[in-house]
């Protein structure tokens, strides 16, 4: 093992843990390591150590420094993408909330349609808007699974959610005695439905804006 081989190993490891970082950051790190290896080599040669012993020492220093190098990379990633790094937990919670709410909307819609099953069999089309909205929301949930299609999926759910909250709940109330009584005896029931439908739609529209590629690019700059 020669000093040249040891330097090559250091360079290869440096290329691995600086991958994906800005070129100026990676270049500065390579220059720093090259200067450190040169200083180590000259000092060890002055002490009378043989080239093989120097190379082994440099390789061992590289191995011992792996945890520190990885910690350095983590710090650089935070500095380069500080906004994105801070927002990752929020992004995860937003996706979880959008998915859970979407599943709840689908369950509500399908319950309303099933309770009105006889109406569909006799040709009553009142359940069709709710059924179509449920299918649209299910497609939106599938689109949420991929980051590239997440804005489109959220937009699909935003389109179907108001239908489920207004028409679907009304359909369910028609076929559920307790809910029908509550809807008839509660003042401003319709206003409350419309308000909830608007809030759900606004939530998904805001999520669509949050997940657009343009916003992600601007937050990383």
C-alpha positions in Angstrom: 0.0 0.0 0.0 1.5 3.4 -1.0 0.6 6.9 -0.1 -0.9 7.4 -3.6 -3.3 4.5 -3.0 -4.3 5.9 0.4 -5.0 9.3 -1.1 -7.2 7.6 -3.7 -9.2 5.9 -1.0 -9.7 9.2 0.8 -10.8 10.8 -2.5 -13.3 8.0 -3.2 -14.8 8.2 0.2 -15.0 11.9 0.0 -16.8 11.6 -3.3 -19.3 9.3 -1.7 -20.3 11.4 1.3 -20.3 14.7 -0.6 -22.5 13.4 -3.4 -25.6 15.6 -3.9 -24.0 18.6 -2.2 -23.2 21.8 -4.1 -20.0 21.6 -6.1 -18.3 24.4 -4.2 -19.0 22.7 -0.8 -17.7 19.3 -2.1 -14.6 21.0 -3.7 -13.8 22.8 -0.5 -14.0 19.5 1.4 -11.7 17.7 -1.1 -9.1 20.5 -0.9 -9.3 20.4 2.9 -8.8 16.6 3.0 -6.0 16.8 0.4 -4.1 19.3 2.5 -4.7 17.2 5.6 -3.3 14.1 3.9 -0.3 16.0 2.6 0.5 17.4 6.1 0.1 13.9 7.6 2.4 12.4 5.0 5.1 15.0 5.4 5.0 14.9 9.1 5.2 11.1 9.2 8.0 11.0 6.6 9.9 13.5 8.8 9.4 11.1 11.7 11.1 8.4 9.6 8.0 6.3 9.0 7.9 4.2 5.8 5.4 4.9 3.0 3.4 1.7 3.7 3.1 2.6 7.4 2.0 6.1 6.5 -0.6 4.8 4.0 -2.0 2.4 6.7 -2.3 5.3 9.1 -4.1 7.5 6.6 -6.5 4.7 5.8 -7.2 4.0 9.5 -7.8 7.7 10.1 -10.3 7.7 7.2 -12.2 4.8 8.7 -12.3 6.3 12.2 -13.5 9.6 10.7 -16.6 8.1 8.9 -19.0 9.0 11.7 -17.7 12.6 11.7 -17.9 12.8 7.9 -21.5 11.6 8.0 -22.3 14.2 10.7 -20.6 16.9 8.5 -22.8 15.8 5.5 -25.9 16.0 7.6 -25.0 19.5 8.7 -24.3 20.6 5.2 -27.7 19.2 4.0 -29.4 21.2 6.7 -27.5 24.4 5.6 -28.2 23.9 1.9 -31.9 23.0 2.3 -32.8 24.5 5.7 -36.3 25.4 4.7 -37.0 22.0 3.2 -35.4 20.2 6.1 -37.6 22.1 8.6 -40.7 21.5 6.6 -40.4 17.7 6.2 -42.3 16.9 9.4 -45.1 19.3 8.5 -45.2 17.7 5.0 -45.6 14.3 6.5 -48.4 15.4 8.8 -50.1 17.2 6.0 -50.0 14.0 3.9 -51.3 12.0 6.8 -54.2 14.4 7.5 -55.1 14.6 3.8 -55.1 10.8 3.5 -57.1 10.2 6.7 -59.7 12.8 5.8 -60.0 11.4 2.3 -60.6 7.9 3.6 -63.2 9.3 5.9 -65.0 11.0 3.1 -65.0 7.8 1.0 -66.4 5.9 3.9 -69.1 8.5 4.5 -70.0 8.5 0.8 -70.2 4.8 0.4 -72.3 4.4 3.6 -74.7 6.9 2.2 -74.9 5.1 -1.1 -75.3 1.7 0.5 -78.1 3.0 2.8 -79.8 4.3 -0.4 -79.2 1.0 -2.3 -82.9 0.5 -3.0 -83.1 3.9 -4.6 -80.4 3.0 -7.1 -82.2 -0.2 -8.0 -85.5 1.5 -8.8 -83.8 4.1 -10.9 -83.4 6.9 -8.4 -80.4 8.9 -9.5 -80.1 10.9 -6.3 -77.2 8.8 -5.1 -75.2 9.1 -8.3 -73.4 12.4 -7.4 -72.2 11.0 -4.1 -71.0 7.7 -5.8 -69.2 9.7 -8.5 -67.6 11.9 -5.9 -66.5 8.9 -3.9 -64.8 7.4 -6.9 -63.1 10.6 -7.6 -61.8 10.9 -4.1 -60.5 7.3 -4.3 -58.6 8.2 -7.4 -57.2 11.2 -5.6 -56.0 9.1 -2.7 -54.2 6.9 -5.2 -52.5 9.9 -6.7 -51.4 11.1 -3.2 -49.1 8.1 -3.0 -46.6 9.6 -5.4 -45.0 12.9 -4.8 -45.2 13.9 -8.5 -49.0 13.4 -8.7 -49.8 14.6 -5.2 -51.0 18.1 -6.2 -53.4 16.5 -8.8 -54.7 14.0 -6.3 -55.4 16.7 -3.7 -57.2 18.7 -6.3 -59.4 15.7 -7.2 -60.3 15.3 -3.6 -61.0 19.0 -3.3 -63.5 18.7 -6.1 -65.4 15.7 -4.6 -65.3 16.6 -0.9 -68.1 19.3 -1.0 -70.4 16.9 -2.8 -69.9 14.2 -0.1 -70.3 16.7 2.7 -73.5 18.3 1.3 -75.3 15.8 -1.0 -73.9 12.7 0.6 -74.8 13.7 4.2 -78.2 14.8 2.9 -78.7 11.4 1.3 -77.6 9.6 4.5 -79.9 11.8 6.6 -82.8 10.8 4.3 -82.2 7.1 5.2 -81.2 7.4 8.8 -83.9 8.3 11.3 -81.7 9.9 14.0 -79.7 12.0 11.5 -82.9 13.0 9.7 -84.3 14.3 13.0 -81.1 16.1 13.8 -81.0 17.8 10.4 -84.6 18.9 10.7 -84.4 20.2 14.2 -81.0 21.9 14.0 -81.2 25.6 12.9 -78.9 26.5 10.0 -78.2 22.9 9.3 -77.6 23.7 5.6 -75.3 26.6 6.5 -73.3 24.4 8.7 -73.0 21.8 5.9 -71.9 24.4 3.4 -69.3 25.8 5.8 -67.8 22.4 6.5 -67.7 21.6 2.8 -66.0 24.9 2.1 -63.4 24.4 4.8 -62.6 20.9 3.5 -62.3 22.1 0.0 -60.0 25.0 1.1 -57.8 22.5 3.0 -57.2 20.4 -0.1 -56.7 23.4 -2.3 -54.1 24.7 0.1 -52.5 21.3 0.2 -52.4 21.4 -3.6 -50.6 24.7 -3.5 -48.2 23.4 -0.9 -47.3 20.3 -3.0 -46.8 22.1 -6.3 -43.2 21.7 -7.7 -42.9 25.5 -8.0 -43.4 26.0 -4.2 -40.9 23.3 -3.4 -38.3 24.9 -5.7 -38.8 28.3 -4.1 -38.5 26.9 -0.6 -35.2 25.2 -1.4 -33.6 28.4 -2.6 
